[in-house]
Amino acid sequence: MSGVNEKKVAALEAVKYVKSGMKVGLGTGSTAFYMIEAIGEQVKNGLKIKAVATSVETEKLAKKLGIEIITLAEAKRLDITIDGADEVNEDFQLIKGGGGALLREKIVAHNTDLNIIIADSSKSVSRLGKFKLPIETIPFATQLIIEELKTMKLSPVQRLRGDQAYKTDENNDIVDIDIWNCEDALQVLEERLKSIPGIVETGLFLNTTNVVILGQGEKAVSRKR
Ligand code: 5RP
């Protein structure tokens, strides 16, 4: 079965966790799309939830499908968030941000009781880092951060859209770095990156995930922490 269908299989399994009365975080990306679509369908059939979107794109889609969107401040705390990932390892650690929404995604995950990650089987890895790690940077500092990351041998590349700098929903830049040959433990790397002024957030999600649901062929395979 193709990756696209595995995404849907995982998404539909995750939606089973969503119950009326919940406050739900909605992730971003092509896998999250299937989850939002399925929740939209259930809302039409009477499911009552309030949702917080992790991106402008997700907010637009959710509203179009009739899902009530509230701010994170209104929600205060979310019961459940369902989001995708670019890579997931055995220890429930992730690389996220391929779609550029990592900052809001990490904030939402931090403020959620149960974080469920959905993905097709290609996202499951024994070691993180084949996917380039996205870093969100303040435009004022981006070029100097790129120089600093070069000295750390992380091969930084500023993300572009066409020939312009890619901009996040917060109007920041994204720099993608190569952590494959980095010898630091992931937690140490995260701390080193976050200690550089102007790096707002990284796509390393190390301690937030509770459940991983992978589409594997026609089956959804769940792992719980
Ligand atoms: C967006 C993300 C996405 O969850 C991640 O890129 C996976 O996307 P997709 O489901 O399209 O493969 O982190 O910032």
Residues whose N, C-alpha, C, O or C-beta is under 5 A from the ligand:
A	BS01	5RP	T28 G29 S30 T31 A32 D83 G84 A85 D86 K96 G97 G98 G99 G100 A101 L102
